[in-house]
């Protein structure tokens, strides 16, 4: 149980309080901007406040942050407005809520260029600006790089435990940040973002071993060690005496509380209560128990620096609280809309005012945070909640902007895959229902979604019948959980039950027509089952507008046309896929295959050259793309350039050993070069591969004739 009483007791032990304004460094507000304080913003992704020792002594894993907090102003009741990475950082750097800036989720949104960021504002006041990021949700493509001289989002400096292009360790972030900072002339604004506590939890050693049972805590402890290195550097270089430091988390992590494994679905304090620690040069420790939020950071920075505060900011400067004075309390708006945008579930919105927290959803909730900070006892039942709903409506009207809808964007395939690899839903937006009932409430549907994921794990563990039955039960119950249909179809596909997989997805589309991912899975499944006419008919008649910006679907449409013998339509579809996402390697490979076939049929050297070009583009975009190397090898083979063919085909097998057809082409290529020994070896490998059983009698006879030739010659 987290409570303010225990927090206050912890902070008071052995700490010196001071109401002396000069001791807090607040009498030295710069008159000359060039001589002003530097600003350091530190955001730790997915950091629960109760994992910091000074917030909760039961978790003594953050000695570095605790020492930093010991001479800082600590806010015990700070809240995020959202529980996902991009919206939360937009709230911080824009000083407005999602109702104003329009960024509601990590997927499908981008910060508009016409909005003023904290970095742009400080840059206009003569500040150098640098940002060093640890996680893909803050990639520059999402718009938060505005105003930064350097926006370092190169997620390629990780280690074997980190997937490249997704995130990088806190130490790599710090190294890049300090490299920029060394020799930097004041004033500067530096933003350091560490992604490590985010799922999946894979801390480096020795934290992996020390926290084997609680890897999330291991990530926090590791990040704390990196913060220690940062704070030591600032002390050793004298920068602590000239830098205003803001330390916070973007959101928390549920870790199973309220049935939520990570974050992004619900809006309980496990995910929206965040640490907020502010340090001014020469400051002493002070504890503030008043409710504050992320949007208060931007105006506070302005007030501390003595620069103009933009009129559009929706937060309140916390400077009076830093001085030990009072400040009028305002309601804090929050939302959780990722399930709404991705799965068509009911939206979650609400507000916190003083000790009351109201959550508006089909099953409304009301909590007294002074007695129940962990939100175990819902007080909404039997209460007239009209006043709370009216107040929420007023808050939304005050904070909304007519321009907020312009934050929507089309999501490319790379973005979708990377967000999904980090555990986000990352679907393309579908149609939105106007009204919801209790069946659509996230609290009702999330346990079913969790069961769907567990069912797939059961199947992978060999418990096929048990996993499938669980998914069938959820579908039979008629709940709007698209994951049940998608996962059951995946089970059937792995079993080779293509008609059943198609039937399940078709049923899902009938019951949940707003979920675009069901349509995408349906088209894909039809193609993979060899039902090309049905795939094309479904694509042309179902009319999902999201398909117009989906490069994957257009590639499958092209493949279906190609299987039907319509090369012109196939090429148009591949080119459409590329036009949508020029970084998507697959349609380049598809075009290479099409042109290789044309070269084989016509012997036109132009087709060969163009095929080589497309394969090259696919490989440049994805150097691990084995099929592209295979296609390139086949193209060289058709051109009788056997030396190049062998190099490419071997590379294809290195990358994807199950590309059995490459064994056959390698055998023939070596045979054409008169190298019978390797030719024989590859032919025999091919003969023992799964693909051999799919050959016709004529094809098997041809292979046997090649093998005989190897022996004879």
ROTORTOR-655658 format. One record per residue (C-alpha): x, y, z; residue in one letter. Coordinates in steps of 0.001 Angstrom, whole numbers. Each point is the difference from the previous one (the first is absolute). Layout:
N
R       x       y       z aa
R       X       Y       Z  a
...
end
This chain:
713
R       x       y       z aa
R       0       0       0  x
R    1414    3384    -974  x
R   -1072    2913    2185  x
R    1116    3571     500  x
R     375    -481    3761  x
R    2784   -2553    -433  x
R    1632    2136   -2698  x
R      87    3076    2207  x
R    1540   -1992    2836  x
R    2745   -1339   -2253  x
R     900    3402   -1393  x
R     180    1653    3407  x
R    2538   -2426    1479  x
R    3407    1643     174  x
R    -847    2678   -2574  x
R     332    3745     471  x
R   -2904    2117   -1168  x
R     471    3609    -977  x
R   -2453    2711    -857  x
R    2890    2296    -871  x
R    -608    1039   -3598  x
R    3644     776    -739  x
R    1002   -3460    1216  x
R   -2186   -1447   -2729  x
R    1773    2046   -2615  x
R   -3136    1938    -826  x
R    1375    3508     520  x
R    2394    -331   -2921  x
R   -2460     -14   -2881  x
R    2037    1081   -2995  x
R    -347    3531   -1270  x
R    2321    -775   -2902  x
R   -1086   -3063   -1958  x
R    3580    -853    -933  x
R     837    -312    3691  x
R   -3128   -2018     748  x
R    -263   -3429    1527  x
R     484   -3076   -2144  x
R   -2944   -2404    -120  x
R     285   -3786     242  x
R   -3129   -2066    -568  x
R     284   -3684     931  x
R   -2875   -2329    -860  x
R     155   -3659     982  x
R   -2441   -2056   -2007  x
R   -2471   -2249    1832  x
R    1328     930    3455  x
R   -2309    -695    2913  x
R     397    2618    2713  x
R     -61   -2697    2676  x
R    3213   -1529   -1392  x
R    1940    3077    1170  x
R    1234    -440    3564  x
R   -1065    3424    1225  x
R   -3540    -695   -1201  x
R     -54   -3509    1429  x
R    2729   -1237    2397  x
R   -1014   -3619    -719  x
R    1790     290   -3354  x
R    3551    1166     807  x
R    1237    -412   -3570  x
R     559    3644    -980  x
R    2793    1437    2189  x
R    1117    2443   -2702  x
R   -3451    1485    -547  x
R    -559      72    3764  x
R    3181    2026     538  x
R   -1055    2353   -2787  x
R   -3453     399    1575  x
R    1487     690    3428  x
R     816    3600    -980  x
R   -2871     465   -2463  x
R   -3689     831     111  x
R   -1969   -3250    -129  x
R   -3635    -149   -1085  x
R   -1810   -2985    1496  x
R   -3218     473   -1963  x
R    1087     520   -3617  x
R   -2087   -1543   -2769  x
R     306    -724   -3690  x
R   -2930     812   -2285  x
R     580   -3128   -2094  x
R    1533   -3442     447  x
R    1973    -331   -3236  x
R    3357    1457    -980  x
R    -609    2399   -2884  x
R   -3106    1746    1406  x
R    1618     405    3428  x
R    3116    1630   -1431  x
R   -2170    2186   -2217  x
R   -1796    1154    3142  x
R    3343     884    1616  x
R    1622    1746   -2958  x
R   -3149    1788   -1208  x
R   -1476     908    3380  x
R   -3474   -1069   -1150  x
R   -2168   -3105     260  x
R    -913   -2329   -2900  x
R   -3348    1788    -343  x
R    2022    2978   -1250  x
R    2973   -1478   -1882  x
R   -1890   -3046   -1277  x
R    2594   -2714     676  x
R   -1916   -2791    1749  x
R    2123   -3097    -632  x
R    3411   -1171   -1207  x
R   -1467   -1149   -3304  x
R   -1767    2080   -2659  x
R     917    3398    1466  x
R    2705    2617    -513  x
R     672    3336    1707  x
R   -1049    2794   -2331  x
R    2667    2397   -1239  x
R   -2054    3070     885  x
R     153    -806    3738  x
R    2709    1659    2108  x
R    2181   -2424    1934  x
R    2031     789    3106  x
R    3153    -514   -2086  x
R   -1129    2552   -2600  x
R    -891    2499    2706  x
R    3366    -330    1749  x
R    1853      88   -3308  x
R   -1652    3345    -750  x
R    1431    1196    3326  x
R    3555    -863    -998  x
R     260   -3561    1265  x
R    1879   -2833   -1684  x
R   -2322   -3006     -94  x
R     714   -3708     -84  x
R   -2121   -3122     473  x
R    1294   -3550     482  x
R   -2612   -2723    -123  x
R    -112   -3610    1098  x
R   -3150   -1350   -1679  x
R   -1652    -130   -3415  x
R   -3369    1575    1033  x
R    1906    3324     133  x
R    1569    -354   -3448  x
R     199    3321   -1868  x
R   -2715   -1184   -2409  x
R   -2533     663    2787  x
R     765    3713      84  x
R    1599     701    3387  x
R    3340     951   -1547  x
R   -1239    3519    -695  x
R    2371    2602    1432  x
R    2909   -2342     792  x
R    3387     721   -1562  x
R     784   -3679     482  x
R   -2699   -2663     255  x
R    1848   -3259     534  x
R   -2476   -2809    -721  x
R    2518   -2508   -1357  x
R   -1076   -3196    1730  x
R    2939   -2035   -1265  x
R    2387     290    2937  x
R   -1424   -2811    2059  x
R    1477   -3380     918  x
R    -912   -3630    -782  x
R   -2872     210    2492  x
R   -1688    2873   -1848  x
R   -1700    -200   -3381  x
R    1656    2504   -2297  x
R   -2173    2807   -1291  x
R   -2390    -210    2961  x
R    1847    1259    3035  x
R    3436     491    1507  x
R    1397    -292    3474  x
R      39    2946    2374  x
R    3797      -4      12  x
R      98     458   -3784  x
R   -2470    2875     302  x
R    2101    1629    2715  x
R    3244    -417   -1946  x
R   -1495    1793   -2996  x
R   -1515    2721    2172  x
R    3264     713    1852  x
R    1911      32   -3268  x
R   -2311    2810   -1126  x
R     121    1761    3350  x
R    3789     108     387  x
R    1230    3417   -1043  x
R   -3560    1270    -452  x
R    -313    3689     816  x
R   -2841    1091    2234  x
R   -2869     308    -106  x
R   -1117   -3416   -1251  x
R   -3075   -2213     180  x
R     715   -3729     116  x
R   -2637   -2749     -33  x
R    1117   -3497     989  x
R   -2511   -2829    -414  x
R     648   -3534    1293  x
R   -2245   -2787   -1240  x
R    1387   -2927    2002  x
R   -2870    -687    2474  x
R   -2330    -497   -2956  x
R   -1147   -3524    -873  x
R    1730   -2304    -898  x
R    2054      45    3184  x
R    3560   -1042    -923  x
R    2436    1751    2345  x
R    3716    -518    -593  x
R    2200   -1809    2480  x
R     431      75    2943  x
R   -3583    1276     307  x
R   -1420   -2873   -2050  x
R    1273   -2525    2530  x
R    -639    2108    3081  x
R   -3613     610   -1009  x
R    -709   -3275   -1789  x
R   -3405    -295    1674  x
R    -909    3663    -625  x
R    1646    1102   -3259  x
R   -2004    3243     -54  x
R    1683     981    3254  x
R    3292    -981   -1571  x
R    -603    2465   -2826  x
R    -760    2737    2539  x
R    3130    -797    2008  x
R    2136      43   -3157  x
R   -1468    3333   -1092  x
R     689    1400    3463  x
R    3657    -933    -352  x
R     162    1948   -3260  x
R   -1696    2961    1677  x
R    2723    -180    2640  x
R    2626     413   -2705  x
R   -1908    2997   -1386  x
R    -345    1700    3378  x
R    3696    -593     772  x
R     975    1596   -3298  x
R   -2154    3037     702  x
R    1582     346    3440  x
R    3575    -462   -1192  x
R    -399    2562   -2799  x
R   -1752    2578    2191  x
R   -3141    -117   -2122  x
R   -2213    -731    3013  x
R     503    3611    1045  x
R   -1386    1329   -3289  x
R   -2646   -2524   -1035  x
R   -3705    -329     729  x
R    -757   -3738     -62  x
R   -3402   -1577    -599  x
R    -173   -3741     684  x
R   -3204   -1913    -777  x
R   -1516   -3122   -1496  x
R   -2287      39   -3014  x
R   -2352   -2566    1560  x
R     123   -3027    2261  x
R    -457   -3741    -428  x
R   -2847   -2135    1343  x
R    1983   -3230     481  x
R   -3253   -1919     260  x
R   -1950    2443    2181  x
R   -3662     275   -1017  x
R     612   -2784   -2526  x
R    2300    2150   -2142  x
R    3400   -1549    -682  x
R    1785    3094   -1307  x
R   -1629    3318    -911  x
R   -2062    1766   -2660  x
R   -3391   -1570     706  x
R   -1236    1368    3338  x
R     530    3238    1918  x
R     553   -1014    3599  x
R    2712    1570    2133  x
R    2302   -2933    -712  x
R     474    1538   -3449  x
R    -765    3720     359  x
R    1619     769    3387  x
R    3527    1115    -834  x
R    3070    1311    1815  x
R     736    3718    -347  x
R    3167    1426    1518  x
R    1193    3562    -669  x
R    3467    1243     972  x
R    1148    3579      16  x
R    3635     974     623  x
R     663     275    3713  x
R   -3405   -1409     829  x
R    -857   -2032    3056  x
R   -2468   -2808     371  x
R   -3673     847      57  x
R   -3072   -2192    -372  x
R   -3153    1112   -1820  x
R   -3142   -2089     447  x
R   -2316    2004   -2266  x
R   -1270   -1555   -3236  x
R    2049    1094   -3027  x
R     442   -1329   -3531  x
R    2208    -151   -3065  x
R   -1442    3119   -1602  x
R    1282    2037    2961  x
R    3636    -596   -1004  x
R     118    2370   -3020  x
R   -1355    3078    1872  x
R    2204    -811    3001  x
R    3116      19   -2180  x
R   -1015    3371   -1425  x
R    -649    1469    3448  x
R    3254   -1305    1487  x
R    2016    1385   -2938  x
R   -1835    3305      -5  x
R   -1072    -266   -3627  x
R   -3386     578   -1571  x
R   -2618   -2673     613  x
R   -1977    -775   -3205  x
R   -3682     812     396  x
R   -1256   -3352   -1358  x
R    1541   -2088    2792  x
R   -2587   -1859    2044  x
R    2109    -793    3036  x
R     901    2156    2975  x
R    3479    1084    1079  x
R    1070   -1875    3113  x
R    2360    2791    1061  x
R   -2205    1041    2975  x
R     119   -3584    1275  x
R    3778     -40    -428  x
R      99    3062    2244  x
R   -2128   -1718    2592  x
R   -3063    2076    -798  x
R   -3502   -1124    -874  x
R   -1478    -505   -3451  x
R   -3588    -336   -1088  x
R    -768   -3617    -799  x
R   -1508    -844   -3378  x
R   -1515   -3228   -1358  x
R    2425   -2254   -1873  x
R   -1388   -1597   -3155  x
R    1090   -3468   -1117  x
R    -943   -2456   -2737  x
R     770   -3471   -1315  x
R   -1027    -274   -3653  x
R    2338   -2582   -1492  x
R   -2609   -2816     226  x
R   -2591    2382   -1486  x
R    2098     858   -3030  x
R    1467   -3463    -526  x
R   -2765   -2419     976  x
R   -3237    1964      44  x
R    -425    -300    3771  x
R   -1596    2705    2137  x
R    2133    3081     697  x
R    1264     795    3504  x
R     144    3613    1168  x
R    -115    1589    3414  x
R    1442    2526    2420  x
R    1607     288    3407  x
R    -926    2881    2292  x
R    1380     131    3501  x
R    -663   -3482    1418  x
R   -2666   -1078   -2458  x
R     673   -1907   -3201  x
R   -2787    -525   -2535  x
R     393   -2472   -2867  x
R   -2631     286   -2715  x
R    -712   -3202   -1933  x
R   -3057   -2218    -466  x
R     744   -1297    3501  x
R     875    3291    1754  x
R    2360     159    2972  x
R     513    2387    2890  x
R    2767    -195    2590  x
R    1029    1821    3152  x
R    3767     175    -481  x
R     629    1121    3560  x
R   -1209   -3392    1222  x
R     346   -2176   -3071  x
R    2924    1074   -2172  x
R     227   -3478   -1518  x
R   -3644     283   -1180  x
R   -1387   -3181    1488  x
R   -3453    1270    1050  x
R   -2180    1517   -2720  x
R   -2339    2562    1592  x
R   -1993     671   -3178  x
R   -2684   -2608     515  x
R   -3226    1606    1153  x
R    1409    3515    -358  x
R   -1414    2720   -2211  x
R    2986     737   -2223  x
R   -1539    2791   -2078  x
R    2085    2671    1700  x
R    3190   -1908    -751  x
R    -969    -530   -3628  x
R    -935    3653    -341  x
R    3350    1056    1425  x
R    1834   -2372   -2332  x
R   -1887    1517   -2929  x
R    1010    3507    1093  x
R    3647   -1053     288  x
R     -41   -1497   -3481  x
R   -1609    3098   -1490  x
R    2569    2275    1667  x
R    2958   -2073   -1127  x
R   -1112    -990   -3498  x
R    1146    1503   -3267  x
R   -1722    -143   -3375  x
R    3403    -782   -1519  x
R     578   -3118    2110  x
R   -1319   -2364   -2689  x
R    2906    1007   -2259  x
R    2346   -2082    2172  x
R   -1144   -3180   -1751  x
R    2428   -1601   -2428  x
R     366   -3082   -2164  x
R    2159   -2680    1588  x
R    2607   -1727   -2150  x
R     833   -3684     316  x
R    3330     552    1786  x
R   -1667    2174    2624  x
R   -2738   -2551     541  x
R    2421   -2906     377  x
R    2279    1824    2425  x
R   -2867    1184    2185  x
R   -1497   -3495      34  x
R    3379   -1462     959  x
R     -86    2290    3049  x
R   -3383   -1331    1047  x
R   -2223    2717   -1449  x
R   -3146    -821   -1950  x
R    1050    2132   -2983  x
R   -3037    -643   -2170  x
R   -1300    2244   -2702  x
R   -2926    2108    1105  x
R   -3421   -1334    -830  x
R   -3478    1454     217  x
R   -1001    1235    3426  x
R   -3192    -902    1774  x
R   -2090    2877    1265  x
R   -1285   -1792    3083  x
R    1339   -2700    2305  x
R   -1452   -2292    2625  x
R    1493   -2057    2814  x
R     937   -2767   -2459  x
R    2444    2451   -1602  x
R    1650    1090    3249  x
R    3769    -556      73  x
R    -285   -1533    3488  x
R   -2309   -2670   -1434  x
R    1961    -663   -3181  x
R    3606     174    1193  x
R    -180   -3303    1958  x
R   -1337   -1662   -3155  x
R    2766    1526   -2091  x
R    2524   -1331    2522  x
R   -1574   -3463    -268  x
R     365     169   -3782  x
R    3707     663     312  x
R     368   -2768    2582  x
R   -1874   -2392   -2314  x
R    2527     622   -2751  x
R    2786    -725    2483  x
R   -1724   -3286     866  x
R     -85    -951   -3673  x
R    3681     809    -417  x
R     747   -2140    3047  x
R   -1632   -2991   -1671  x
R   -3379     278    1733  x
R   -1822     538   -3288  x
R   -3456   -1205     998  x
R     -38    1975    3250  x
R    1115    3210   -1730  x
R   -2544    -336   -2804  x
R   -2870    -740    2391  x
R     764    3110    2048  x
R    -196    2165   -3122  x
R   -3215   -1680   -1136  x
R   -1629     707    3369  x
R     761    3717    -288  x
R   -1361     145   -3548  x
R   -3131   -1919     981  x
R    -622    2449    2834  x
R    -351    2726   -2647  x
R    2409    2462    1613  x
R    1611    2627   -2277  x
R    3546   -1335     336  x
R    1643    -134   -3419  x
R    3037   -1761    1471  x
R   -2086   -3154     441  x
R    -752    -247   -3726  x
R    3542     907   -1078  x
R    1643   -2479    2378  x
R   -2384   -2869    -772  x
R     597     554   -3707  x
R    3746    -120     706  x
R    -471   -3307    1807  x
R   -1939   -1459   -2926  x
R    2584    1227   -2509  x
R    2799   -1704    1904  x
R   -2043   -3194    -104  x
R    -534     367   -3748  x
R   -3736     489     503  x
R    -347    2824   -2514  x
R   -3799    -158    -493  x
R    -491     229    3774  x
R    2412    2941     278  x
R   -1818    1851   -2769  x
R   -3392    -755    1545  x
R    1079    1376    3397  x
R    1320    3237   -1496  x
R   -3145     408   -2080  x
R   -2075    -411    3149  x
R    2164    2581    1745  x
R    -575    2495   -2789  x
R   -3751    -554     214  x
R     -27     572    3756  x
R    2651    2740     173  x
R    -127    1853   -3327  x
R    1860    3030    1401  x
R    3206   -1947     716  x
R    2210     411   -3046  x
R    2542   -2570    1151  x
R   -2580   -2759    -431  x
R    -400    1045   -3623  x
R    3768      53    -532  x
R     339   -3467    1543  x
R   -2894   -1248   -2162  x
R    1586    1164   -3274  x
R    3352   -1474    1015  x
R   -1550   -3313     987  x
R   -1917    -300   -3274  x
R    3202     539   -1967  x
R    1998   -2473    2080  x
R   -2770   -2576    -490  x
R     248     425   -3781  x
R   -3463    1573    -294  x
R    1166    2884   -2163  x
R   -3354     861   -1573  x
R   -1606     315    3426  x
R    2870    2153    1275  x
R    -384    2428   -2893  x
R   -3779      41     264  x
R     122     714    3743  x
R    2529    2773    -526  x
R   -2079    1664   -2717  x
R   -3429    -348    1642  x
R     576     507    3717  x
R    1252    3537    -493  x
R    2109     620    3113  x
R    1500    3498    -392  x
R    3012   -1000    2132  x
R    1062   -2367   -2778  x
R     926    3001   -2119  x
R    2905     692    2363  x
R     988   -3609     719  x
R    3037   -1110   -2035  x
R    -237   -3596    1242  x
R   -3509    -484   -1360  x
R     936    1485   -3375  x
R    2909   -2420    -262  x
R   -2372   -2925     650  x
R   -2394    1380   -2594  x
R    2900      96   -2461  x
R     962   -3568     826  x
R   -3601   -1104    -519  x
R    -138    1691   -3415  x
R    3321   -1625    -902  x
R   -1313   -3433     941  x
R   -2981     697   -2253  x
R    2354     818   -2863  x
R    -722    3735     -97  x
R    3543    1399     -28  x
R   -1087    3575    -752  x
R   -2345     166    2999  x
R    2605   -1697    2168  x
R    2616    2596    -909  x
R   -2427    2864     660  x
R    -781   -1434    3438  x
R    3667    -417     921  x
R     706    3561   -1115  x
R   -2936    1207    2101  x
R    1490   -1795    3009  x
R    3334    1728    -566  x
R   -1647    3394    -475  x
R   -1634    -388    3430  x
R    3195   -1083    1762  x
R    3277     376   -1866  x
R    1848   -1726    2868  x
R   -1982   -3246    -314  x
R    2342   -2563   -1565  x
R   -2560   -2672    -931  x
R   -1655    1616   -3075  x
R    3451     708   -1469  x
R     695   -3717     280  x
R   -3402    -749   -1553  x
R     775    2251   -2958  x
R    3377   -1681    -371  x
R   -1716   -3403    -189  x
R   -2496    1212   -2564  x
R    2742    1440   -2229  x
R    2151   -3120     422  x
R   -2882   -2074   -1371  x
R    -416    2432   -2888  x
R    3727    -253    -739  x
R    -238   -3802      10  x
R   -2912     192   -2468  x
R    1322    2712   -2321  x
R    3770      34     599  x
R    -298    3793     -15  x
R    3155    1414    1663  x
R   -1951    3068    1163  x
R   -2191   -2238    2166  x
R    3115   -1625    1458  x
R    1607    3355     841  x
R   -3216    1273    1578  x
R    -408   -3199    2030  x
R    3552     365    1334  x
R    -755    3606     926  x
R   -3149    -890    1960  x
R    1683   -2859    1844  x
R    2844    2358     860  x
R   -2437    2528    1459  x
R   -1665   -2715    2092  x
R    3364   -1135    1372  x
R    1117    3558     699  x
R   -3138     529    2062  x
R     300   -3357    1769  x
R    3450   -1648    -172  x
R   -1396   -3052    1847  x
R   -2654    -655   -2675  x
R     887   -3520   -1145  x
R   -2751    -233   -2621  x
R    1365    3096   -1759  x
R    3464   -1588    -213  x
R   -1641   -3164   -1299  x
R   -1899    1932   -2659  x
R    3139    1862    -986  x
R    1841   -3315    -292  x
R   -2747   -1429   -2216  x
R      94    3103   -2226  x
R    3775    -419    -459  x
R    -578   -3704    -625  x
R   -2490     747   -2792  x
R    2601    2332   -1515  x
R    2539   -2882     174  x
R    2136    2067    2366  x
R     603   -3040    2189  x
R    2807    1450    2110  x
R   -2177    2843    1266  x
R   -2950   -2362     348  x
R    1983   -2297    2306  x
R    1105    2884    2241  x
R   -3564    1296     379  x
R   -1594   -3416     502  x
R    2506    -931    2718  x
R    -693    3289    1742  x
R   -3727    -726    -194  x
R     511   -3367    1712  x
R    2190    1566    2677  x
R   -2810    2414     837  x
R   -2928   -2394    -447  x
R    1076   -3677      40  x
R   -3507   -1200    -893  x
R     162    1531   -3503  x
R     188   -3487   -1489  x
R    -337    1143   -3593  x
R    3394    1710     280  x
R    1559   -3455     427  x
R   -1353   -1048   -3374  x
R    1224    3122   -1806  x
R    3420    -317    1660  x
R     238   -3581   -1223  x
R    -837     970   -3579  x
R    2313    3057     105  x
R    2955   -2108    1143  x
R    -870   -2661   -2593  x
R      29    2632   -2763  x
R    3461    1067    1213  x
R    1193   -3611    -209  x
R     416    -277    3777  x
R   -1740   -3312     509  x
R     955    -681    3615  x
R   -1717    3075    1531  x
R   -2820    -403   -2540  x
R    -623   -3563    1202  x
R     124    1099    3658  x
R   -2625    2725    -505  x
R   -2257   -2280   -2045  x
R      40   -2607    2748  x
R    -751    2611    2662  x
R   -2920    1166   -2093  x
R   -1225   -3569    -426  x
R    -178    -367    3800  x
R   -1770    3334     518  x
R   -3772     424     584  x
R    -342    1688   -3405  x
R     995   -3176   -1855  x
R   -3270   -1669     955  x
R   -1921    2762   -1761  x
R    1610    -661   -3382  x
R   -1867   -1646   -2855  x
R    1222   -3294   -1404  x
R    1426    1847   -2994  x
R    1930    2398    2239  x
R    1335   -2857    2104  x
R    1159   -1794   -3134  x
R    1844    3136   -1157  x
R    1757     270    3375  x
R    1037   -3668    -203  x
R    1427     607   -3457  x
R    2146    2848    1374  x
R    1223   -2209    2834  x
R     860   -2734   -2482  x
R    1919    2483   -2120  x
R    2041    1031    3034  x
R     957   -3656     579  x
R     600    -748   -3684  x
R    2211    2967    -777  x
end
